[in-house]
Amino acid sequence: MVIQTQPKSVKQTIVVVDDHEVVLGGTISLLKQHYAASEILTAQSASDALELVTEVQPDLVVFDLSIPETTGGMARTEVGIELLKTLMQRYPNLNIMVQSTYVKALVRIKPEIDAHQGGFTIVDKSLSSQEMLTRVEWATQGVTHTKDLQTGLEVKPEWLEVLRLAFQEGLQDRAIASRMSVSERTVRHYWTKIQDVLGIYPEDDKKDGKNIRIQTEIRARVVGLID
């Protein structure tokens, strides 16, 4: 695919967010080669990124999903997801490119992405530099490109919370119900909804001998609903 880059004389402001210094340096170097006239600013945490975007109103934000809340903190995908939701809510026309190893996690906020009015592209860090530059250019042109995400999944926030509490915090249904301030019956109802969306049914438990919760966890990780 041929990249139609912006003319070198066109100045843009690009914010790059990544807490990994080697990756950050490589991304900056690549962008400077193709957008020499542009101002490229960096942030290494969600709080710094939000402050920077608010201050400079950039033409494009490029960021990893796995970032810390504050500099020096633990990098977590949930932090990047929350930053992304905040940016899309506050700046509906902002051009965004997510460059991450965890792009599948974006399925959790697919409705918000679909509603976003600015450019929105994603690129896995394993892809080539040329592919990354192509997605950058698409984003600056207002293009939405999310074909790498699992489609057809309609997942409610409370279902994601059940998955998180069960498989990331290791809670059982009673504790999940307490944390969510709902009944255990409601939690069990959420499980049936989650399993239906993931295509996992009680008869599968008997068929292959695997516990249905184990199957649910495996499938949820594969499609990006949990890390």
C-alpha positions in Angstrom: 0.0 0.0 0.0 1.3 3.4 -0.9 1.3 6.0 1.8 0.1 9.4 0.9 1.8 11.5 3.6 1.0 15.0 4.4 3.3 17.6 2.7 6.4 18.3 4.7 5.5 22.0 4.8 2.2 21.3 6.6 2.6 21.8 10.3 0.6 19.6 12.6 0.7 19.0 16.4 1.0 15.3 17.3 0.9 14.0 20.9 2.5 10.6 21.4 1.7 8.7 24.7 3.7 5.7 25.7 5.5 4.8 28.9 8.1 2.6 27.2 11.0 4.8 26.4 12.4 2.7 23.5 9.0 2.4 21.8 8.4 6.1 22.4 11.7 7.1 20.9 11.1 4.8 17.9 7.7 6.3 17.2 8.9 9.8 17.5 11.8 9.1 15.2 9.5 7.6 12.6 7.0 10.4 12.7 9.8 13.1 12.5 11.0 11.5 9.2 7.6 11.8 7.6 6.2 14.8 9.3 9.3 17.0 9.6 7.4 20.3 9.9 5.2 19.0 12.7 5.5 19.6 16.4 5.7 16.2 18.2 5.0 16.2 22.0 5.2 13.3 24.4 3.6 12.1 27.6 4.2 8.9 29.6 1.1 8.7 31.7 -2.7 9.2 31.3 -2.8 12.2 33.6 0.1 14.0 31.7 -1.5 13.0 28.4 -4.9 14.5 29.3 -3.3 17.7 30.5 -1.2 18.0 27.3 -4.1 17.3 25.0 -6.2 19.9 26.9 -3.5 22.5 26.6 -2.4 22.1 22.9 -5.5 20.7 21.2 -3.4 18.5 18.9 -4.2 17.3 15.3 -3.5 13.7 16.3 -3.0 11.6 19.4 -1.0 8.4 19.1 -1.0 6.3 22.2 -0.5 2.9 23.7 -3.4 1.4 25.8 -1.1 0.0 28.5 0.0 3.1 30.3 0.2 4.2 34.0 -2.2 6.6 35.5 0.7 8.8 36.7 4.4 8.8 35.8 6.2 5.9 37.5 3.0 3.9 38.2 2.0 0.5 36.9 1.0 0.3 33.3 -2.5 -1.1 32.8 -4.8 -1.5 29.8 -7.8 -0.2 31.8 -6.0 3.1 32.3 -5.6 3.5 28.5 -9.2 2.5 27.9 -10.4 5.1 30.4 -8.2 7.8 28.9 -9.5 7.0 25.4 -13.1 7.3 26.6 -12.4 10.6 28.2 -10.7 12.0 25.1 -13.5 10.9 22.8 -16.1 12.4 25.2 -14.3 15.7 25.6 -13.0 16.1 22.1 -15.4 14.3 19.6 -13.5 15.5 16.6 -10.0 14.6 17.8 -8.0 12.3 15.5 -6.7 9.3 17.3 -4.5 6.3 16.5 -4.1 3.5 19.1 -0.8 1.8 18.8 -0.7 -1.2 21.2 -0.1 -4.8 21.7 -3.6 -4.9 23.3 -5.7 -3.5 20.5 -8.3 -6.3 21.0 -9.3 -4.7 24.3 -10.9 -1.8 22.3 -13.9 -4.1 21.7 -15.0 -3.1 25.2 -15.8 0.4 24.0 -16.7 -0.3 20.4 -20.0 1.7 20.6 -18.1 4.8 21.7 -15.5 4.3 18.9 -18.3 4.0 16.3 -19.9 7.2 17.6 -16.6 9.2 17.5 -16.6 11.9 14.9 -12.8 12.3 14.4 -10.4 9.9 12.7 -9.8 6.7 14.6 -7.4 3.9 13.6 -5.6 1.1 15.4 -2.3 -0.7 14.8 -0.8 -3.6 16.5 2.8 -2.9 17.6 3.8 -6.1 15.7 3.0 -4.5 12.4 5.5 -2.8 10.1 6.5 0.8 10.3 5.0 1.4 6.9 1.6 0.0 8.1 1.9 2.3 11.2 2.4 5.3 9.0 -0.5 4.4 6.8 -2.8 4.3 9.9 -1.4 7.6 11.1 -2.2 9.2 7.7 -5.7 7.7 7.7 -6.4 9.1 11.2 -5.3 12.6 10.2 -7.7 12.4 7.3 -10.6 11.6 9.5 -10.8 7.9 8.5 -12.1 5.2 10.9 -10.4 1.9 10.6 -11.2 -0.8 13.2 -11.4 -4.0 11.2 -8.9 -5.7 13.4 -11.5 -5.8 16.3 -13.9 -8.6 17.0 -17.2 -7.6 15.5 -20.7 -8.5 16.6 -20.0 -8.4 20.3 -22.5 -6.3 22.2 -21.3 -6.2 25.8 -22.7 -4.1 28.6 -20.5 -2.5 31.2 -21.9 -4.6 34.1 -20.9 -7.7 32.2 -17.4 -6.5 31.8 -17.3 -5.7 35.5 -18.3 -9.3 36.3 -15.5 -10.6 34.1 -13.0 -8.3 35.7 -14.0 -9.2 39.3 -14.1 -12.9 38.6 -10.9 -13.4 36.5 -8.7 -10.4 37.5 -9.6 -10.2 41.2 -10.5 -13.9 41.7 -13.9 -13.2 43.3 -16.8 -15.7 43.6 -20.4 -14.8 42.7 -21.3 -13.8 46.3 -18.4 -11.4 46.6 -19.1 -10.1 43.1 -22.7 -9.5 44.0 -21.6 -7.6 47.1 -19.1 -5.5 45.2 -21.6 -4.6 42.5 -24.5 -4.1 45.0 -26.7 -6.6 43.2 -28.1 -10.0 44.1 -26.4 -13.3 43.4 -29.2 -14.1 41.1 -28.5 -11.0 39.1 -24.8 -12.0 38.8 -25.8 -15.5 37.6 -28.0 -13.7 35.0 -25.1 -11.7 33.9 -23.0 -14.9 33.4 -25.7 -16.3 31.1 -25.7 -13.1 29.0 -21.9 -13.1 28.9 -21.7 -16.8 27.8 -24.4 -16.3 25.2 -22.5 -13.4 23.6 -19.3 -15.5 23.6 -21.1 -18.5 22.2 -20.5 -20.7 25.3 -23.4 -22.9 26.4 -24.0 -25.5 29.3 -24.0 -28.4 26.8 -20.4 -27.5 25.9 -19.4 -28.2 29.5 -20.5 -31.8 29.2 -19.2 -32.3 25.7 -15.5 -31.5 26.3 -15.2 -31.9 30.0 -14.1 -28.3 30.6 -15.6 -26.2 33.3 -17.9 -23.6 31.6 -16.2 -20.8 33.7 -12.8 -21.8 32.4 -14.1 -21.7 28.8 -15.6 -18.3 29.5 -12.4 -16.9 30.8 -10.4 -18.3 27.8 -12.8 -16.9 25.3 -13.1 -13.5 27.0 -9.3 -13.2 26.9 -9.1 -14.2 23.2 -11.6 -11.6 22.1 -10.1 -8.8 24.3 -12.9 -8.4 27.0 -10.3 -9.0 29.7 -6.5 -8.8 29.8 
